[in-house]
């Protein structure tokens, strides 16, 4: 009878685990069922720091299609769909990024020092997703750069209005919101040493879908539940077998071990 109580105790524990897993599915599945417009609505209030903002919608994607000049050790990456660009410079040369009026905006020196031109209007315009800021009178694209050191990592991460859609209203080109649509081609001018070039890319409207991640979660939990139920079924059958033929044997063998063998 001790064995039987142990086995049925484990069966109840397995049932509790199943209930807990079903609760986890409900918790994980609920956020994934939220539609993209709802997610977009939560990001309309700007934090003042574009690194923390996603703009008007998660359904925009900016992709880099090419970089000139092509130099070993130089890489660019679009972060958070279409929010900002990450520059990594291991070229042994100074890499300069130019602002919206062609002025030097930021640069990463050969030794990894990162500098920003506080006289570039882009320094201030890039602090808000829709550039809804007042540029101070001290910032003028025609003035000589005034460089300020902001980092020494060899990397510079910045928000750039040239790579995203500058309105919370979807562009007229998006006639079918369920279809991937090219919005525009873009370029961000740069220089590697004295050689001028650009980061080239494309902005797309790309509908967000959440069915696949939810299906993966449900499938994984279903497999786990099936495994738990199978183990519980085997244990229950063993318990029934022990109940049918184990009492007589136990009365004859008082030295039998009390714990279940695995």
Buried (B, 14 or more C-beta within 10 A) or exposed (E): EEBBEBBEEBBEEBEEBBEEBEEEBEEBBEEBEEEBEEBBEEBEEBEEEBEEBBBBBBBBBBBBEEBBBEBEEBBBEBBBBBBBBEBBBBBEBBBBBBBBEEBBBBBBBBEBBBBBBBBBBBBBBBBBBBBEBEBEEEBBBEEEBEBEEEBEEBBBBBBBBBBBBEEBEBBEEBEEEEEEBEBEEBBBBBBBBEEEBBBBBBBBBBBBEBEEEBEEBEEEBEEBBEEBEEEBEEBBEBBEEBEEEBEEEBEEEEEEEEEBEE
